[in-house]
Amino acid sequence: MTEKKVVFVIPPEHIRHFGKVLQVLTKLGEEIYIESIAKTNGLSFRTANQARSSYSCITFNRDFFQQWPQDDLQKEKIKCRISAKRCMSALHAALSSKLTRLELIFDDLASDLSFILHCRYNIIKVHSCFYIDCEKLQARFDKLSYKNCVSVMSKTLQELTAHFPAKWDEITICVTKDQFIIKKCDEIVRDDDSVAVGMNFQVVCEPREFLSYDIQYQSDITFCLREFKFLLGLADLLNLPMTMYFDSRGRPIVFYFDAEELHFDGTFVFATIANREGETDPSISMTQSSLNDISTMEEDDLVSYRQCTMITNGTNQGGKKRSALSSSPTLQTNTNPMDRQSNFDEHNISINPKQKIVATTTELVDTTYTVFSQQSMVGLQQSEDFMADMTDDEDEEN
Amino acid sequence: MSLFDTHQEDTDDEEENNVNEQEQTDSADVAFVAKLKSSRTLASILKTIDFADDAIFCALTTGVKIIVEDKQCVQGNAFIDTRVFDSYELVRQVRFRFHLETVLNCLNIFGVPLDPVTHEPLPTNVAVQIHYRENQTHPLQLYLEEDGVITECLIKVLDDTDTIDFDFQTENIVSKVVFKASGFKEALSEIDLKADCIELFITQDVPHFRLIANGCGGSTSVDITQDSPVMDTFLCTEPVHNRYKTQFFQYILRALSIASKLSLRIDAAGILCAQFLIYTEKDKPSLVEYFFGPDEEVHEHEQNTQPSDIVLVED
């Protein structure tokens, strides 16, 4: 980054959107990664939660801003992260008073990002927070590779899930060609390993509720409700078509919206549970299908995945990652019959902890991720250009 | 004129007669009687200076003065003019120390209804009478009445103590700024109050008035220029750059909610005097002022007696 200050100015009509949208991001993660995208002339704000089971990215285009840095952003790349808490307090200030102007100034010398709020009565408030230069935060997923794609107005989705209390951990969607069911199933695992079903709660929708409904694969996936609710909090602000991409269990579900008139878009990726387990038992039951899921992932990918999540300077594993992605579609078809079986067999799943332990130590390099009830299949990768960037910087320094 | 004219029951009249009789028999001892139609007036003013356990109560010919001190270099004074009271009888000037929290609780003994939207206390029709007898062994008497129910509070008074004389050099003021309270409150609303201290900058150049709070991980600041409608008066003979403890600004915020105007004056020594003009029901305003010493330049204040015209007669 250069010595100059990089200035972005947001006009008053966009301030509310900026504030509300970023507020959602601050709830979804502990740190916000900011990056300028030279190719599309945009500024992106990303975050991932601590468990790395959700990834969110909002990109604002050039037209969202009243003023954009004069020089080409190729030379003045912004790649940093800030504390979500500080960002939250700055946004709270921005939303609580009527502003005539909001400026974001990246000061490379002081390593701080200032939010300059021009309030009424000629009062200027400045919230500044330190930033840390870091590498890109990027989740590995390919929207086009998903079999199911459903598009619905975000407000409709919010209304459908409004009465799911936020204290419930997960939400399940069962999708067939004729029905879209959103539900929550309470399963209680008794001592004798039998599973009893507690209260069932579901919303059944027909395809005509949706703007587009393309289902090629019968799905039954479960993901975190809390983060989903934060995402739907955006629906209050913008009632936009939200597109959902998903297919089998274990593959993350992707939510995408594009606010064209407002010049920004958002992508949210949530991990889904690889296999159904008892509500009270946080351990994972690993059936053969999910084992295959993971075992076919190249070990190097998982190693680099773990390195990336520690945000250290790891080596680039770019080449190998590509091949993993291409193999995943074929992966899904193999597990298809197994998944369908598990749908009907839901009450008789037995949880064999011993099996789990054995499975994880041999197949999964990093056992820490299986402690959580969701298996995190969101891969994080280093920027492809990381090595290139590093050498560039070194050259500049020299 | 009796404040207890809202109720007509005989029993209450009797009670009142008893009280009056008592007063008449001990009238020689009574030093001070004050009556207010609404205890809210007194309670809200006392609340703004409620930052220490004890307060000094002075009944003067011009009105009531209450002094609160926090050993960390802050003094809060509240002046309530005689015309704010519905009745004010002063036989002798008095000065004593009392426990502030207790008196506040007594004044609010009938409860504090809050506005559901703003969470500000609503006005009530609780009347209060304050009686004080000369002899310090007698307690301070507060009578509160609402809808015919009378509560008598007897509060022990403590020995008087000396108060700090900040020696605020009124003739040597470096800067004076007067703000509208509501606008200034809005300006201060997002400042980070978790920081240790707040820096105050007053200069003749833009920005004229600036407050910076340095917290961990970043800082928040507020700039107000001279031409802002929030600023009524601006005077600056020398640039000011001082640091004050953040909790002082919390006191300022507290007083801002009931004040209509705020005046900030800084003298050559860096002592900040914040005065708040508070209008209650009557036209005559009350005044609350704070004196803050700057941080990292703590002076050893001389322990002088208050340079006012109060003379405590001890028998």
Interface residues (C-beta under 8 A of the other chain):
Chain A: S83 K85 R86 S89 H92 A93 S96 S97 D112 C119 Y121 N122 I123 I124 K125 V126 H127 S128 C129 F130
Chain B: G183 E186 A187 S189 E190 D192 P207 G217 G218 S219 T220 S221 V222 D223 I224 T225 D227 S228 P229 V230
